[in-house]
Amino acid sequence: MIYILLLIVIIGLFFGPQLWVKHILNKYKTARPDLPGNGGELAEHLIKRYELQDVKVEQTEDGKDHYDIVAKRVRLSSYVMNERSLTAVAVAAHEVGHAIAHHRQETVARLRTRYLPIAMIVQRFAVLMLFAWPIVSVLLRLPYTPALHALVVIVLGLLTVFIQLAILPEEWDASFNKALPILRQGRYLSSQDLPKVKRILTACAMTYVASALMNILMFWRLPRR
């Protein structure tokens, strides 16, 4: 019985945040014709309002909403770009929040550019170690120790997760220091919608955390001999 409970806890830990994020974003995708505009229109409006020079809005793949710091592009999925819903508006405001922080050269805006490339390098190295270690040990005639192999790969996987978690303050800033005050003070939404938008913005901020937890599972797929 205790093992079943432990399994449920582990599944909840790894899959729970990701499922919750998707649930919240989908829950508030209902069309709202009463809103003054769609996500793309709000993004364009906020860029002009905050005088974000050279920042443009572009459409990207579904689920790939982000702000490209190098290209100065707020990239929104087709749904966020074209639909009027609380999710579309909140996601658009969140991504513009990143653009505002970068435009103001705030310290928090540098977390992603500082840590995300490191996380990607560590993750790629971990994947390489996952599959190449047994081959390298054979070629170099080194003793292969599955336990050591597993330990190294898992440590690298956890390091990737911790590096990604370091980005969380930047996501939190975009949601609650930028997007939420903008939507509330600008009266783009009614007071009844604000609690719902807070949930959506929390989901936006937690996207990296959910992704990081899911990444741990990849490092459990260790080769066995």
N, C-alpha and C positions, 0 to 999 in steps of 0.2 A: 504493500500500500504506500509506504513511504517513497518508494522509487517512482510510483505513478505520480504522486504529488510533486516530487522533484522535477520530473519530466514536464509536468504542466507549468511549473514555475519557470523553467528554462525556456519553454516555448513562448510563454507570455512575455518574458524578458526580451527575447530576440525578435519575435514577430509582433508583439503588442503595439509598440510605438509606431511601426510602419503601418499596421492596420488602422490604428487610431488616426493617423495623419490622413490616410486615404478616405476614411469614413467622414471626417470633418469636412474635407474639401469637397467631397461628393454630396454631402448633406445640404450644403448651401449653394448648389449649382442651379437651383430652381430659377427660372427666368423671372426677372423683376422689371416689368415695363415701366414701373413708376420711377426707377432710377434715372438720373439726368443723362447718363451715358454709359457706354461699355468700358471694359478695361483699357482698351487701346486709346480711346478718347480721353479717359482720365489721365493716363500716362502722358499723353501729348500736352494736356492742359497743365499738369504739374511741372513738366519740364519748362514750359514757358513761364509759369508763375514763379518758379525759383531760379529762373535765368541760368539754366544749366547749358552752358555754351557747348556746341558741337555734339550734344547728346541726342541720339535719334532712337526711334522706336522701330523694331523689326519683328517680324513673325518668325517663330522657330518651331521645332518639333513639340508635339504634345508631351507635357510633363518635364520640359526642359527650360522652364522659365528661369531667367537669370539676368544679372547685369554684367556685361563684359567691360571690365575696367579698361583694358587696353584699347578696344575699338570704340569705347564710349557708346555702347548700344544697350538699350533696355530691350531684351528679347523675350517676347511673350508667345505662348502657344496660341493656336488658332482660336481655342475656346476663350481664353482670357482676353485676347485681342478683340474678339467680335461679339461677345455676349454681355448681356446686362444681368448680372447676378452678384450676390454678395461675395462669392468666391472670386469671381473675375475682378471685381473692384479692389478687394483686399490684396490679392496677389499682385496686381498692377501697382498699387500703392507701396507694397513691400519692396518690389524691385526698384521703383523710383527712389525709395528710401536709401537703398545702396548707392544710387547715383548721387544723391544729395550729400551723403557722408563723404564720398570720394571727392566731390566738387569742393567741399569745405576742407579737404585734406585732414580729416579727423583721424586720429591714431587708430581707432577701432576699424576704420575702413581698410587698413592694411593687413588685417589678420588673414584674410583669405589668400591674398597674393603671397603672403609670407609662408603660410603653413600648408595650403592645399597642394602646391607643387611637391613639397617634401613628402606629404602623405601619399601622393601618387607614385613617387619614386620608391618609397618603402614598400608600398603594396605590390608594385611590379617586381621588386626584388624578392619579396616573399613568395610570389607566384613562381618566379624562376627557381627559388630554392625548393619549393614544393615538388617540382617535377624533375629538376636537373640534379639534385644532390645524389640520388642513387646512381645515376649515369656517371657523374663525375667521380664518385667513389670507386666505380669499376674501372674507369679509364686510368685513374691515378693509383689504382691498387691500394686504396685506403680502406680500413675497416668500416663497414657500414653499420651504424647503430640507430635503429628505428626510433628509440626513445629520444636520443639527442636530436635527430632530424625533426621529430614532432615538436620538441621543446623550442627549437630555434624558429620554426615556422610560426608557431603559436605566439611566441614573443613578438615577432615581427608583425603579426596580425594585430595584436593588442596595441602595439606602438602606433600602427596606422589609425586605429580607433581613437587613441588619446590625442593624436595630432589633429584629427578631424573635430574632436570635441573642443579643441582650442579655438575653432572658428565660431562656436556658438555665440559668444558675446556680440560678434558682428551681425549675426542673424537676428539676435534679440534687439539690438539697436535699430535695425531696419524696420522691425515690426512695431516696437513699443516706444521708441524715442523719435521715430519719424512717421511711419504710416498711420498709427492710431491717432496721435495728436493732429495730424493733417486732416484726417477724415472727420474727426470730432470738431475741431475748431473751425474748419471750413464749412461745416454743416452739409457735407456731401451726402450724409446718411442721417436718418432719423435716430433719435435717442433709443428707440426700441430695437434698432438693428445693431447698435454698438456692442452689446454683450455677445452677439453672434459673431461679429467681426473680430472680437478679441480671441474667440476660439480659433477662427481661421488663421489669424496672425500668429497665434501660438503654434499651430500646425506648420505654418511656413517657417517659423524659427526652428522648429524641432526636426525639420527634414534631414539635416545633416546628422543629427543624433540617431534618428531611425535608420538612416543609411549605414552609419558606422556600426551599429549593433548587428545589422544584417550581414555586414562584411565579415564579422567574426566567424559566421557559419562556413564561409568559404575555406577558412583555415583549418576546419575540422576534417576536410576531405583529404586526409593524409594517405600517402601510398603505404601499403602494408606488404611486409615480406614474411 
